[in-house]
């Protein structure tokens, strides 16, 4: 599914004549398969004609965005009955970090991605993965908490604040809203107070905090270990 092409040298003799680079995606259907495309309503006519170079796994090559979103929801309901992960970012100053967390949420099969901010965010860092997510915007932390309470979703705050439990030994709820705060200030007092569980990532170096995008990925992976792979965390 992934062809390769020669990569020319940049500004000088090519160091390795056999150097090749992986090209993501596929070309037009008829070029790739030597036959007309199948009659499948999930497939996008434009992608079939022009090829599909999107940042999606091969399973979804040529699929329309709507079909991908529908399939992801069906797989969550089938494979993770009773589990529902939502990921939220609060007070992020850098849009690239927001996009990074959106990509993590998509990769984890999250049911939703939430941005708490009073402004729009540049989605470039999400690498278009937000197109396959239910994206929610909340003007304030209070709005986010109300949204979670209306759906009876426990709030899990990620912050190295006083009283936080170790993420590594915490049993994250199967249904939850995981909220990640910005670097430096961390979560707002509203989210900390509303958190049904407040967790922090164990750190053994000198830095006070991790990159917010990296911290979100660690926490989401901890949820996946518990609820996608059934690995019960050790008792702290």
N, C-alpha and C positions, 0 to 999 in steps of 0.2 A: 504493500500500500504506500510505501514511502520511497520514491525514486531518489537517486543521487545525481549530482551534476558536478562537473569540474569547477573548481574555484580558481580563477586566475590570480596570479601574484599581484600584490599591491605595491607598485612603485619599485620594481626591481625583479631580478630573476626569480623564478618560482623555486622555492626551496625543495619541493618534492613533487616530481611530475605525477606521482600517483596519489597526491593528496586529493581527497574528495570530501565533500560536505553533504550532510543529510538535508534534503529538502522536505519540509513538512507538508503533508497533504497529498492530494491527488489531482490529476488533470481532468479534463472533460471525460464524462462517462464513456462515450463511444471510443475515445482514444485509449483509455485504460482497459476497456473490456472488449472492444471490437464488436460491439453489438448495441442496438438501441437500449435505452434505459428501461428498467422494469416499470410496470404500472403500479406504483406504490405511493399512496397519498402522503406518506411521511417525507418523501424526497422533494427537494426544492428545485423547480425547473431551471432557475438561473444557475445554481451550483452545478447541476447536471451538464449544462451547456459549457460553462466556463471553468469548471474545476473547483475544488474546495481546499483552500489553504488556511482555514481557520484553526484556532487553537482549541481543537476538540480531539477526543480520542477517536481511533479509527472506527469504532462502533457507530459513531454518529456522522461519518462522512456522507455528505450530500443531504443530510436531514435538514429540515427547516428548523428555525429556532423554536417555534411553537411545538413541533413534534418532540424536540429534545426535552423541553421543559415538561411536557406531558409524560414522557417516558421516565424521567428522573423522579417525578412524583409517584408514579406507579411502582417503581423499583423500591422507593423508600417504604411505601405502604406494605409491599410484599416481603421485603427482606428484613425490615426493622419494625415489625409491628409494635406499636406502643412507644417508639422512640421518635423524638422530634427535636432537632438541634437548630437553634437560631443563634446567629453571631452578630453582635453589635459593637460598634466603635463609638466612643464618646470623646469629644473634644480634640480630635486629631488635628494637628497643625499642618501636616504634610499630606497632600493628596496621594502621593506615591505609596505611603503607608496604608491609606484607606484602600487603595487598589490592591495592595498586597494581601490584605485581610479578605477582601472580596474573592480573590483567587483561591485563598485557602478554604473559604466557606464553600465555594463551588466544588473544589477538589474533594471535600469531605461529604458532599451530597447534602449540605445543609438545607433546611426547609426555607430559610430566609436570611437575608443580610440587612442589617439596620445601621443607619448613619444618624447620629445625634449631632446636629449642627444647624446653625442659623443661616447657612449659605449652601450653595450648590458645590459639588466637588468635581474636579476634573477626573474623568473615568479612564484616562489613558493608561494608568498603572494597572488597571484591572485586566488589561489585555483581552477585552471583550467578553470575559467570563461572566460579568454581571448580567449579560443578556439572557443567561440561562438560570438566573436566580430571581426569586421574589425579593425585590429591593424596596425597603421601607425607609422613609425619612421622618425624623422626629425633631421638632424645633427645640425641645428641651428634654432633660433627663426625666422630668416628671411625666411628660407625654410617653416616653418609652416605658416607664414603670407601669403606667396605667394600661398601656397596650398589653403588657405581659400579664397583669392581674386579671384583665378581662378574659384572657384565654387560659387562666390558671397555670401559667408557665412559671416554674420557679426561676428566680433570678440568681445567676452565679456571677459574682464579681471577681475579676482577676486584677489583683493589686497587692503590692507588698506593704499593705497598711497594717497597723497594729491589730492583732486579733485574727489575722488571716491564717487559715490552715494550709498545710503543705499540699500542693496539687498532687504530688506524687503518691500520697497515701489517702487522698480523698476519693470517695465514691460519688462521682458526678451523677446527677439525676438523668434518667433516660430522656425525659422531656425537660428542656431548660432553655433559658435565654442566657448565653454567655456574653458578658459585657467586658470589653477591654478599654482601659483608659489611656490617655495620652502619656507620652514619656514626660517625666518631671512631675507635673501635678497629679497624675494618676486619675482615678475615678473621682467623680464629684461626691460631696457628702450625701447628696440625695440617693445616688446609686449604692453607695456603701451602706447606708441605713436601710435601704430596701432589699439588700442582698439576702436571700435565704441561705446562701453559702458564699463565703468570701475565701478565695484561695490565692496562694502565691507560689511562684516557681522557685525552687531551691536554687540558690546561687552561692558559689564558693570562691568567687574572686573578689576584687576590690570595687568593681563598678556598682553603683546604686541600683541601676535598672537595666533591663534588656531593651533592645529595639522593640517597639510596640508590635510591629508586624511579625517579628520572630516570636515574641511572647504569645501572640494569638495562635500561631501555628503549633506551638508546643501544647497549649491548652486544648486545642481542637483535636490534636493527635491523642491526648490523654482520654478525651471522650470517645474517640473511635476505638481505642484499645479496649475500653470497657464495654461499649455497646455494639460495636461491629465485630469484635473478636472475642468478647466475653471474658477478658482478663481482669479478674478482680484485683484491685490495688492492695498492696501489703498494708497491714495494720501499722499506723504510725506510733 
